[in-house]
Amino acid sequence: MAIVVHKCALGKIYSGSFTKLYALGSITHGTGLGSPLNSSSVLDNISFGQATDPLIESKITSTITDDLAIPAGTYLEGPIAYFKIKVGSGVSGSFLAYYDDNIPFSTDE
């Protein structure tokens, strides 16, 4: 098993055998002093579980369909079989995805 890192794009859907996600966040400016503040990266949807080949036979253990904000600089541990990065007004943080290259990686990029 080799773990590979992929920089993910906003609004995209990813399927595969992800071991963890790293929230990159984005730099925003606070009010008043104008100093940069780290933001969060937001997932629109995520499914935890063991990915298999083929991906449609993956064993999903739980799914979160509400927005899930991960503070910049924080890891979200898997196993993760599916996730979608939220895009929209005020949302701009992306992720680095760590995945097992023995299972096919799929995205709508």
MOPAC internal coordinates of N, CA, C and O (Angstrom, degrees):
PM7 1SCF
backbone

  N    0.0000 0     0.00 0     0.00 0    0    0    0
  C    1.4480 1     0.00 0     0.00 0    1    0    0
  C    1.5302 1   108.42 1     0.00 0    2    1    0
  O    1.2310 1   121.04 1   -56.32 1    3    2    1
  N    1.3198 1   115.61 1   123.68 1    3    2    1
  C    1.4570 1   121.14 1   174.53 1    5    3    2
  C    1.5230 1   108.72 1  -111.34 1    6    5    3
  O    1.2310 1   120.56 1   -48.50 1    7    6    5
  N    1.3269 1   116.53 1   131.50 1    7    6    5
  C    1.4577 1   120.91 1   178.12 1    9    7    6
  C    1.5340 1   107.94 1   -93.86 1   10    9    7
  O    1.2310 1   121.21 1   -51.78 1   11   10    9
  N    1.3250 1   115.29 1   128.22 1   11   10    9
  C    1.4571 1   122.84 1  -177.61 1   13   11   10
  C    1.5296 1   107.71 1  -119.18 1   14   13   11
  O    1.2310 1   120.55 1   -32.31 1   15   14   13
  N    1.3362 1   116.56 1   147.69 1   15   14   13
  C    1.4619 1   121.16 1   179.50 1   17   15   14
  C    1.5258 1   109.20 1  -108.83 1   18   17   15
  O    1.2310 1   120.88 1   -43.75 1   19   18   17
  N    1.3312 1   115.92 1   136.25 1   19   18   17
  C    1.4652 1   122.29 1   179.67 1   21   19   18
  C    1.5265 1   108.89 1  -131.24 1   22   21   19
  O    1.2310 1   119.90 1   -49.26 1   23   22   21
  N    1.3509 1   117.80 1   130.74 1   23   22   21
  C    1.4633 1   120.76 1   174.57 1   25   23   22
  C    1.5249 1   107.86 1   -82.29 1   26   25   23
  O    1.2310 1   121.04 1   -56.42 1   27   26   25
  N    1.3077 1   115.62 1   123.58 1   27   26   25
  C    1.4622 1   121.93 1  -174.42 1   29   27   26
  C    1.5239 1   111.30 1   -92.22 1   30   29   27
  O    1.2310 1   121.17 1   -26.60 1   31   30   29
  N    1.3273 1   115.38 1   153.40 1   31   30   29
  C    1.4618 1   122.43 1  -179.20 1   33   31   30
  C    1.5254 1   110.97 1  -102.33 1   34   33   31
  O    1.2310 1   120.80 1   -30.96 1   35   34   33
  N    1.3153 1   116.08 1   149.04 1   35   34   33
  C    1.4633 1   122.04 1   178.16 1   37   35   34
  C    1.5241 1   111.08 1   -60.83 1   38   37   35
  O    1.2310 1   120.63 1   -39.65 1   39   38   37
  N    1.3322 1   116.40 1   140.35 1   39   38   37
  C    1.4577 1   121.74 1   175.25 1   41   39   38
  C    1.5121 1   115.22 1    77.61 1   42   41   39
  O    1.2310 1   119.75 1  -178.46 1   43   42   41
  N    1.3088 1   118.08 1     1.54 1   43   42   41
  C    1.4648 1   121.40 1  -177.24 1   45   43   42
  C    1.5206 1   111.33 1   -94.60 1   46   45   43
  O    1.2310 1   121.38 1   -24.73 1   47   46   45
  N    1.3262 1   114.97 1   155.27 1   47   46   45
  C    1.4621 1   122.86 1   178.17 1   49   47   46
  C    1.5238 1   108.19 1  -107.01 1   50   49   47
  O    1.2310 1   120.27 1   -45.89 1   51   50   49
  N    1.3319 1   117.09 1   134.11 1   51   50   49
  C    1.4632 1   122.48 1  -178.91 1   53   51   50
  C    1.5190 1   110.56 1  -125.88 1   54   53   51
  O    1.2310 1   120.82 1   -43.17 1   55   54   53
  N    1.3303 1   116.04 1   136.83 1   55   54   53
  C    1.4644 1   123.08 1   175.57 1   57   55   54
  C    1.5175 1   107.99 1  -129.55 1   58   57   55
  O    1.2310 1   120.52 1   -37.59 1   59   58   57
  N    1.3178 1   116.61 1   142.41 1   59   58   57
  C    1.4619 1   120.89 1   179.06 1   61   59   58
  C    1.5116 1   110.22 1   157.98 1   62   61   59
  O    1.2310 1   120.82 1    16.30 1   63   62   61
  N    1.3221 1   116.05 1  -163.70 1   63   62   61
  C    1.4524 1   121.91 1  -178.74 1   65   63   62
  C    1.5296 1   108.50 1  -105.33 1   66   65   63
  O    1.2310 1   120.67 1   -95.36 1   67   66   65
  N    1.3333 1   116.33 1    84.64 1   67   66   65
  C    1.4556 1   122.15 1  -176.36 1   69   67   66
  C    1.5299 1   109.95 1   -93.02 1   70   69   67
  O    1.2310 1   120.91 1   -51.65 1   71   70   69
  N    1.3314 1   115.86 1   128.35 1   71   70   69
  C    1.4611 1   120.26 1   179.73 1   73   71   70
  C    1.5246 1   111.55 1   -84.93 1   74   73   71
  O    1.2310 1   120.57 1   147.54 1   75   74   73
  N    1.3508 1   116.52 1   -32.46 1   75   74   73
  C    1.4591 1   120.55 1   177.71 1   77   75   74
  C    1.5210 1   109.49 1  -167.01 1   78   77   75
  O    1.2310 1   121.36 1   -17.80 1   79   78   77
  N    1.3333 1   115.00 1   162.20 1   79   78   77
  C    1.4587 1   122.93 1   174.34 1   81   79   78
  C    1.5164 1   108.33 1  -120.53 1   82   81   79
  O    1.2310 1   120.37 1   -37.77 1   83   82   81
  N    1.3295 1   116.89 1   142.23 1   83   82   81
  C    1.4601 1   122.16 1   176.50 1   85   83   82
  C    1.5266 1   107.90 1  -114.75 1   86   85   83
  O    1.2310 1   120.05 1   -60.56 1   87   86   85
  N    1.3315 1   117.51 1   119.44 1   87   86   85
  C    1.4626 1   122.32 1  -178.62 1   89   87   86
  C    1.5243 1   110.49 1   -76.65 1   90   89   87
  O    1.2310 1   120.81 1   -59.82 1   91   90   89
  N    1.3331 1   116.06 1   120.18 1   91   90   89
  C    1.4585 1   120.90 1   178.64 1   93   91   90
  C    1.5167 1   111.91 1   -84.26 1   94   93   91
  O    1.2310 1   120.21 1   151.25 1   95   94   93
  N    1.3358 1   117.21 1   -28.75 1   95   94   93
  C    1.4547 1   120.79 1  -177.68 1   97   95   94
  C    1.5152 1   110.03 1    63.38 1   98   97   95
  O    1.2310 1   120.72 1    16.97 1   99   98   97
  N    1.3103 1   116.24 1  -163.03 1   99   98   97
  C    1.4565 1   121.95 1   176.05 1  101   99   98
  C    1.5117 1   107.61 1  -151.34 1  102  101   99
  O    1.2310 1   120.53 1   -15.39 1  103  102  101
  N    1.3000 1   116.60 1   164.61 1  103  102  101
  C    1.4530 1   120.57 1   178.75 1  105  103  102
  C    1.5254 1   108.05 1   -94.52 1  106  105  103
  O    1.2310 1   120.88 1   -55.74 1  107  106  105
  N    1.3119 1   115.93 1   124.26 1  107  106  105
  C    1.4656 1   121.83 1   175.65 1  109  107  106
  C    1.5185 1   107.64 1  -123.61 1  110  109  107
  O    1.2310 1   120.42 1   -13.93 1  111  110  109
  N    1.2831 1   116.81 1   166.07 1  111  110  109
  C    1.4550 1   119.98 1   179.26 1  113  111  110
  C    1.5132 1   109.62 1  -109.91 1  114  113  111
  O    1.2310 1   120.90 1   -51.24 1  115  114  113
  N    1.3214 1   115.88 1   128.76 1  115  114  113
  C    1.4546 1   121.47 1   179.30 1  117  115  114
  C    1.5275 1   110.80 1   -73.81 1  118  117  115
  O    1.2310 1   120.67 1   -14.09 1  119  118  117
  N    1.2859 1   116.33 1   165.91 1  119  118  117
  C    1.4565 1   120.70 1   178.22 1  121  119  118
  C    1.5172 1   109.43 1   -81.82 1  122  121  119
  O    1.2310 1   120.46 1   -23.24 1  123  122  121
  N    1.2879 1   116.72 1   156.76 1  123  122  121
  C    1.4620 1   121.01 1   177.35 1  125  123  122
  C    1.5154 1   112.32 1    86.63 1  126  125  123
  O    1.2310 1   120.29 1    94.66 1  127  126  125
  N    1.3161 1   117.05 1   -85.34 1  127  126  125
  C    1.4631 1   120.88 1  -175.44 1  129  127  126
  C    1.5208 1   112.94 1   -81.30 1  130  129  127
  O    1.2310 1   119.27 1   160.11 1  131  130  129
  N    1.3087 1   118.99 1   -19.89 1  131  130  129
  C    1.4627 1   121.84 1   179.44 1  133  131  130
  C    1.5122 1   113.66 1    72.72 1  134  133  131
  O    1.2310 1   119.74 1  -163.68 1  135  134  133
  N    1.3231 1   118.09 1    16.32 1  135  134  133
  C    1.4632 1   120.28 1   179.20 1  137  135  134
  C    1.5153 1   110.54 1   -78.64 1  138  137  135
  O    1.2310 1   119.74 1   -35.18 1  139  138  137
  N    1.3445 1   118.10 1   144.82 1  139  138  137
  C    1.4627 1   119.81 1  -179.55 1  141  139  138
  C    1.5322 1   111.58 1   -66.93 1  142  141  139
  O    1.2310 1   120.76 1   -38.68 1  143  142  141
  N    1.3055 1   116.15 1   141.32 1  143  142  141
  C    1.4601 1   122.98 1   177.15 1  145  143  142
  C    1.5244 1   108.95 1  -125.22 1  146  145  143
  O    1.2310 1   120.14 1   -39.29 1  147  146  145
  N    1.3166 1   117.33 1   140.71 1  147  146  145
  C    1.4562 1   119.68 1   175.17 1  149  147  146
  C    1.5194 1   109.32 1   -74.46 1  150  149  147
  O    1.2310 1   120.73 1   -41.44 1  151  150  149
  N    1.2962 1   116.22 1   138.56 1  151  150  149
  C    1.4568 1   121.08 1   178.70 1  153  151  150
  C    1.5214 1   109.37 1  -105.76 1  154  153  151
  O    1.2310 1   121.15 1    12.15 1  155  154  153
  N    1.2995 1   115.41 1  -167.85 1  155  154  153
  C    1.4609 1   122.03 1   177.67 1  157  155  154
  C    1.5204 1   110.22 1  -108.14 1  158  157  155
  O    1.2310 1   121.31 1   -18.53 1  159  158  157
  N    1.3208 1   115.09 1   161.47 1  159  158  157
  C    1.4535 1   122.75 1   166.98 1  161  159  158
  C    1.5237 1   105.91 1  -103.87 1  162  161  159
  O    1.2310 1   120.00 1   -39.88 1  163  162  161
  N    1.3319 1   117.60 1   140.12 1  163  162  161
  C    1.4576 1   120.71 1  -172.49 1  165  163  162
  C    1.5250 1   111.04 1  -120.03 1  166  165  163
  O    1.2310 1   121.27 1   -49.19 1  167  166  165
  N    1.3384 1   115.18 1   130.81 1  167  166  165
  C    1.4631 1   121.66 1   173.79 1  169  167  166
  C    1.5187 1   108.47 1   -96.99 1  170  169  167
  O    1.2310 1   121.17 1   -43.71 1  171  170  169
  N    1.3233 1   115.36 1   136.29 1  171  170  169
  C    1.4638 1   123.22 1   178.17 1  173  171  170
  C    1.5299 1   110.40 1   -83.74 1  174  173  171
  O    1.2310 1   121.15 1   151.42 1  175  174  173
  N    1.3289 1   115.41 1   -28.58 1  175  174  173
  C    1.4621 1   122.08 1  -174.39 1  177  175  174
  C    1.5271 1   107.31 1  -164.39 1  178  177  175
  O    1.2310 1   120.05 1   -39.57 1  179  178  177
  N    1.3290 1   117.51 1   140.43 1  179  178  177
  C    1.4627 1   120.86 1   176.88 1  181  179  178
  C    1.5242 1   109.32 1  -149.54 1  182  181  179
  O    1.2310 1   120.79 1   -40.61 1  183  182  181
  N    1.3366 1   116.10 1   139.39 1  183  182  181
  C    1.4657 1   122.35 1   175.44 1  185  183  182
  C    1.5211 1   108.68 1  -121.65 1  186  185  183
  O    1.2310 1   121.19 1   -54.23 1  187  186  185
  N    1.3253 1   115.33 1   125.77 1  187  186  185
  C    1.4613 1   121.76 1   177.15 1  189  187  186
  C    1.5256 1   108.76 1   -94.17 1  190  189  187
  O    1.2310 1   120.68 1   -34.35 1  191  190  189
  N    1.3289 1   116.30 1   145.65 1  191  190  189
  C    1.4540 1   121.16 1   177.52 1  193  191  190
  C    1.5095 1   111.82 1   149.79 1  194  193  191
  O    1.2310 1   121.10 1    -1.55 1  195  194  193
  N    1.3366 1   115.50 1   178.45 1  195  194  193
  C    1.4621 1   122.73 1  -178.87 1  197  195  194
  C    1.5212 1   110.85 1   -86.59 1  198  197  195
  O    1.2310 1   121.15 1   -58.92 1  199  198  197
  N    1.3207 1   115.41 1   121.08 1  199  198  197
  C    1.4633 1   120.45 1   174.82 1  201  199  198
  C    1.5235 1   108.96 1   -80.02 1  202  201  199
  O    1.2310 1   121.11 1   -32.75 1  203  202  201
  N    1.3171 1   115.49 1   147.25 1  203  202  201
  C    1.4611 1   121.68 1   177.80 1  205  203  202
  C    1.5216 1   109.52 1  -130.16 1  206  205  203
  O    1.2310 1   121.00 1    -7.94 1  207  206  205
  N    1.3044 1   115.69 1   172.06 1  207  206  205
  C    1.4619 1   121.96 1   174.40 1  209  207  206
  C    1.5235 1   106.97 1  -115.29 1  210  209  207
  O    1.2310 1   119.24 1   -70.24 1  211  210  209
  N    1.3410 1   119.06 1   109.76 1  211  210  209
  C    1.4643 1   128.72 1    10.00 1  213  211  210
  C    1.5284 1   112.38 1   -79.41 1  214  213  211
  O    1.2310 1   121.22 1   -24.22 1  215  214  213
  N    1.3390 1   115.27 1   155.78 1  215  214  213
  C    1.4650 1   121.68 1  -175.90 1  217  215  214
  C    1.5225 1   113.47 1   -61.64 1  218  217  215
  O    1.2310 1   119.92 1   151.99 1  219  218  217
  N    1.3263 1   117.76 1   -28.01 1  219  218  217
  C    1.4728 1   120.31 1  -177.58 1  221  219  218
  C    1.5287 1   111.98 1   -66.74 1  222  221  219
  O    1.2310 1   120.00 1   165.88 1  223  222  221
  N    1.3344 1   117.60 1   -14.12 1  223  222  221
  C    1.4676 1   121.50 1   178.91 1  225  223  222
  C    1.5350 1   112.18 1  -100.32 1  226  225  223
  O    1.2310 1   120.08 1  -165.43 1  227  226  225
  N    1.3380 1   117.44 1    14.57 1  227  226  225
  C    1.4714 1   121.65 1   179.78 1  229  227  226
  C    1.5211 1   110.84 1   -61.31 1  230  229  227
  O    1.2310 1   120.60 1   -31.30 1  231  230  229
  N    1.3127 1   116.46 1   148.70 1  231  230  229
  C    1.4635 1   123.48 1   179.72 1  233  231  230
  C    1.5296 1   109.13 1   -96.82 1  234  233  231
  O    1.2310 1   120.19 1   -81.84 1  235  234  233
  N    1.3328 1   117.24 1    98.16 1  235  234  233
  C    1.4600 1   122.96 1  -178.69 1  237  235  234
  C    1.5294 1   109.05 1   -85.32 1  238  237  235
  O    1.2310 1   120.67 1   -50.55 1  239  238  237
  N    1.3414 1   116.33 1   129.45 1  239  238  237
  C    1.4664 1   120.44 1  -179.95 1  241  239  238
  C    1.5235 1   112.23 1  -101.71 1  242  241  239
  O    1.2310 1   119.74 1   150.16 1  243  242  241
  N    1.3308 1   118.10 1   -29.84 1  243  242  241
  C    1.4631 1   120.90 1   176.40 1  245  243  242
  C    1.5265 1   109.97 1  -161.32 1  246  245  243
  O    1.2310 1   121.33 1   -25.50 1  247  246  245
  N    1.3301 1   115.06 1   154.50 1  247  246  245
  C    1.4600 1   121.79 1  -179.70 1  249  247  246
  C    1.5248 1   109.12 1  -134.83 1  250  249  247
  O    1.2310 1   121.06 1   -41.46 1  251  250  249
  N    1.3200 1   115.58 1   138.54 1  251  250  249
  C    1.4674 1   122.10 1   174.25 1  253  251  250
  C    1.5200 1   106.90 1  -115.60 1  254  253  251
  O    1.2310 1   120.14 1   -59.64 1  255  254  253
  N    1.3272 1   117.34 1   120.36 1  255  254  253
  C    1.4623 1   121.08 1  -178.34 1  257  255  254
  C    1.5246 1   112.17 1  -105.92 1  258  257  255
  O    1.2310 1   119.81 1   172.56 1  259  258  257
  N    1.3232 1   117.97 1    -7.44 1  259  258  257
  C    1.4670 1   121.53 1   174.55 1  261  259  258
  C    1.5273 1   108.62 1   -84.72 1  262  261  259
  O    1.2310 1   120.85 1   -20.26 1  263  262  261
  N    1.3321 1   115.98 1   159.74 1  263  262  261
  C    1.4593 1   119.71 1   176.50 1  265  263  262
  C    1.5237 1   109.95 1   -57.74 1  266  265  263
  O    1.2310 1   121.04 1   -44.16 1  267  266  265
  N    1.3308 1   115.62 1   135.84 1  267  266  265
  C    1.4508 1   121.84 1   179.09 1  269  267  266
  C    1.5266 1   107.70 1  -125.65 1  270  269  267
  O    1.2310 1   120.31 1   -73.57 1  271  270  269
  N    1.3351 1   117.01 1   106.43 1  271  270  269
  C    1.4643 1   122.41 1  -178.94 1  273  271  270
  C    1.5204 1   109.82 1   -88.73 1  274  273  271
  O    1.2310 1   120.84 1   -54.42 1  275  274  273
  N    1.3231 1   116.00 1   125.58 1  275  274  273
  C    1.4590 1   122.72 1   178.90 1  277  275  274
  C    1.5294 1   107.13 1  -111.75 1  278  277  275
  O    1.2310 1   119.45 1   -60.43 1  279  278  277
  N    1.3363 1   118.65 1   119.57 1  279  278  277
  C    1.4687 1   120.45 1  -178.94 1  281  279  278
  C    1.5365 1   111.58 1   -58.74 1  282  281  279
  O    1.2310 1   120.89 1   -37.83 1  283  282  281
  N    1.3203 1   115.90 1   142.17 1  283  282  281
  C    1.4671 1   121.39 1   178.37 1  285  283  282
  C    1.5245 1   109.88 1   -54.73 1  286  285  283
  O    1.2310 1   120.73 1   -42.36 1  287  286  285
  N    1.3290 1   116.21 1   137.64 1  287  286  285
  C    1.4510 1   121.55 1   179.28 1  289  287  286
  C    1.5145 1   114.37 1    86.07 1  290  289  287
  O    1.2310 1   120.67 1  -172.33 1  291  290  289
  N    1.3374 1   116.32 1     7.67 1  291  290  289
  C    1.4651 1   121.80 1  -177.08 1  293  291  290
  C    1.5309 1   110.23 1  -111.30 1  294  293  291
  O    1.2310 1   120.82 1   -35.28 1  295  294  293
  N    1.3354 1   116.05 1   144.72 1  295  294  293
  C    1.4689 1   121.93 1   174.43 1  297  295  294
  C    1.5217 1   110.18 1   -95.22 1  298  297  295
  O    1.2310 1   120.79 1   -36.21 1  299  298  297
  N    1.3222 1   116.10 1   143.79 1  299  298  297
  C    1.4585 1   123.27 1   168.65 1  301  299  298
  C    1.5189 1   105.49 1  -112.46 1  302  301  299
  O    1.2310 1   120.40 1   -66.07 1  303  302  301
  N    1.3337 1   116.85 1   113.93 1  303  302  301
  C    1.4622 1   122.20 1  -175.46 1  305  303  302
  C    1.5230 1   111.38 1   -80.61 1  306  305  303
  O    1.2310 1   120.38 1   -34.25 1  307  306  305
  N    1.3444 1   116.88 1   145.75 1  307  306  305
  C    1.4503 1   123.88 1   178.90 1  309  307  306
  C    1.4964 1   111.52 1   -98.38 1  310  309  307
  O    1.2310 1   120.29 1    20.57 1  311  310  309
  N    1.3118 1   117.05 1  -159.43 1  311  310  309
  C    1.4676 1   124.74 1    19.31 1  313  311  310
  C    1.5366 1   112.40 1   -78.47 1  314  313  311
  O    1.2310 1   121.30 1   -38.95 1  315  314  313
  N    1.3270 1   115.11 1   141.05 1  315  314  313
  C    1.4588 1   123.43 1  -179.77 1  317  315  314
  C    1.5274 1   107.57 1  -121.01 1  318  317  315
  O    1.2310 1   120.73 1   -50.45 1  319  318  317
  N    1.3292 1   116.20 1   129.55 1  319  318  317
  C    1.4688 1   120.59 1  -178.49 1  321  319  318
  C    1.5271 1   112.44 1  -103.25 1  322  321  319
  O    1.2310 1   120.22 1   158.85 1  323  322  321
  N    1.3474 1   117.19 1   -21.15 1  323  322  321
  C    1.4614 1   120.51 1  -174.62 1  325  323  322
  C    1.5266 1   109.06 1  -158.13 1  326  325  323
  O    1.2310 1   120.17 1   -39.31 1  327  326  325
  N    1.3307 1   117.27 1   140.69 1  327  326  325
  C    1.4622 1   120.06 1   171.62 1  329  327  326
  C    1.5214 1   110.35 1  -157.43 1  330  329  327
  O    1.2310 1   121.47 1   -24.62 1  331  330  329
  N    1.3285 1   114.79 1   155.38 1  331  330  329
  C    1.4582 1   122.28 1   176.20 1  333  331  330
  C    1.5178 1   107.75 1  -130.15 1  334  333  331
  O    1.2310 1   120.88 1   -49.74 1  335  334  333
  N    1.3379 1   115.92 1   130.26 1  335  334  333
  C    1.4527 1   121.37 1   179.88 1  337  335  334
  C    1.5253 1   108.98 1   -88.00 1  338  337  335
  O    1.2310 1   120.96 1   -51.52 1  339  338  337
  N    1.3242 1   115.78 1   128.48 1  339  338  337
  C    1.4665 1   121.43 1  -178.00 1  341  339  338
  C    1.5224 1   110.42 1   -70.06 1  342  341  339
  O    1.2310 1   121.52 1   -37.75 1  343  342  341
  N    1.3142 1   114.70 1   142.25 1  343  342  341
  C    1.4627 1   121.40 1   173.42 1  345  343  342
  C    1.5245 1   106.83 1  -133.15 1  346  345  343
  O    1.2310 1   120.60 1   -36.13 1  347  346  345
  N    1.2972 1   116.46 1   143.87 1  347  346  345
  C    1.4596 1   120.42 1   179.77 1  349  347  346
  C    1.5045 1   110.91 1   160.14 1  350  349  347
  O    1.2310 1   120.58 1     6.48 1  351  350  349
  N    1.2969 1   116.49 1  -173.52 1  351  350  349
  C    1.4550 1   122.64 1  -178.51 1  353  351  350
  C    1.5310 1   110.43 1   -59.59 1  354  353  351
  O    1.2310 1   120.90 1   -56.32 1  355  354  353
  N    1.3196 1   115.88 1   123.68 1  355  354  353
  C    1.4589 1   120.92 1   177.92 1  357  355  354
  C    1.5124 1   115.27 1    78.72 1  358  357  355
  O    1.2310 1   119.52 1  -175.25 1  359  358  357
  N    1.3307 1   118.53 1     4.75 1  359  358  357
  C    1.4671 1   122.43 1  -179.79 1  361  359  358
  C    1.5222 1   108.18 1  -116.19 1  362  361  359
  O    1.2310 1   120.39 1   -60.74 1  363  362  361
  N    1.3395 1   116.86 1   119.26 1  363  362  361
  C    1.4606 1   117.81 1  -177.97 1  365  363  362
  C    1.5208 1   114.16 1  -145.99 1  366  365  363
  O    1.2310 1   119.35 1  -172.73 1  367  366  365
  N    1.3179 1   118.84 1     7.27 1  367  366  365
  C    1.4575 1   120.64 1  -178.29 1  369  367  366
  C    1.5138 1   112.95 1   -87.99 1  370  369  367
  O    1.2310 1   120.32 1   -44.47 1  371  370  369
  N    1.3188 1   116.98 1   135.53 1  371  370  369
  C    1.4616 1   121.77 1   179.95 1  373  371  370
  C    1.5295 1   110.03 1  -107.84 1  374  373  371
  O    1.2310 1   120.78 1     9.05 1  375  374  373
  N    1.3331 1   116.11 1  -170.95 1  375  374  373
  C    1.4607 1   123.28 1  -176.76 1  377  375  374
  C    1.5209 1   111.29 1  -136.56 1  378  377  375
  O    1.2310 1   121.09 1   -24.38 1  379  378  377
  N    1.3255 1   115.51 1   155.62 1  379  378  377
  C    1.4583 1   122.39 1   161.76 1  381  379  378
  C    1.5210 1   105.02 1  -101.22 1  382  381  379
  O    1.2310 1   120.43 1   -50.57 1  383  382  381
  N    1.3274 1   116.78 1   129.43 1  383  382  381
  C    1.4647 1   121.39 1  -179.86 1  385  383  382
  C    1.5232 1   108.81 1  -108.42 1  386  385  383
  O    1.2310 1   120.74 1   -52.50 1  387  386  385
  N    1.3200 1   116.19 1   127.50 1  387  386  385
  C    1.4591 1   123.22 1   176.42 1  389  387  386
  C    1.5212 1   106.88 1   -99.18 1  390  389  387
  O    1.2310 1   120.02 1   -58.06 1  391  390  389
  N    1.3443 1   117.57 1   121.94 1  391  390  389
  C    1.4592 1   119.52 1  -176.48 1  393  391  390
  C    1.5229 1   112.71 1  -136.63 1  394  393  391
  O    1.2310 1   121.75 1   -24.23 1  395  394  393
  N    1.3235 1   114.26 1   155.77 1  395  394  393
  C    1.4664 1   123.67 1   177.80 1  397  395  394
  C    1.5230 1   107.59 1   -82.85 1  398  397  395
  O    1.2310 1   120.38 1   -62.74 1  399  398  397
  N    1.3345 1   116.88 1   117.26 1  399  398  397
  C    1.4730 1   119.42 1  -176.53 1  401  399  398
  C    1.5312 1   113.74 1   -77.29 1  402  401  399
  O    1.2310 1   119.55 1  -177.17 1  403  402  401
  N    1.3467 1   118.46 1     2.83 1  403  402  401
  C    1.4664 1   120.47 1   174.06 1  405  403  402
  C    1.5277 1   112.16 1   -77.99 1  406  405  403
  O    1.2310 1   120.33 1   162.37 1  407  406  405
  N    1.3403 1   116.98 1   -17.63 1  407  406  405
  C    1.4644 1   123.19 1   179.03 1  409  407  406
  C    1.5206 1   107.01 1  -107.82 1  410  409  407
  O    1.2310 1   119.42 1   -44.18 1  411  410  409
  N    1.3244 1   118.70 1   135.82 1  411  410  409
  C    1.4771 1   119.96 1  -179.53 1  413  411  410
  C    1.5285 1   111.56 1   -56.79 1  414  413  411
  O    1.2310 1   121.47 1   -38.99 1  415  414  413
  N    1.3201 1   114.79 1   141.01 1  415  414  413
  C    1.4530 1   123.02 1   179.19 1  417  415  414
  C    1.5267 1   106.93 1  -101.79 1  418  417  415
  O    1.2310 1   120.22 1   -47.26 1  419  418  417
  N    1.3189 1   117.18 1   132.74 1  419  418  417
  C    1.4549 1   120.81 1  -177.55 1  421  419  418
  C    1.5252 1   110.20 1  -131.13 1  422  421  419
  O    1.2310 1   120.53 1   -40.68 1  423  422  421
  N    1.3271 1   116.60 1   139.32 1  423  422  421
  C    1.4620 1   121.43 1   176.87 1  425  423  422
  C    1.5169 1   108.90 1  -149.73 1  426  425  423
  O    1.2310 1   120.97 1   -21.07 1  427  426  425
  N    1.3158 1   115.76 1   158.93 1  427  426  425
  C    1.4565 1   119.58 1   175.24 1  429  427  426
  C    1.5198 1   111.23 1   -95.70 1  430  429  427
  O    1.2310 1   119.65 1  -162.05 1  431  430  429
  N    1.3537 1   118.27 1    17.95 1  431  430  429
  C    1.4777 1   122.64 1   179.02 1  433  431  430
  C    1.5128 1   109.94 1   -61.79 1  434  433  431
  O    1.2310 1   120.10 1   180.00 1  435  434  433

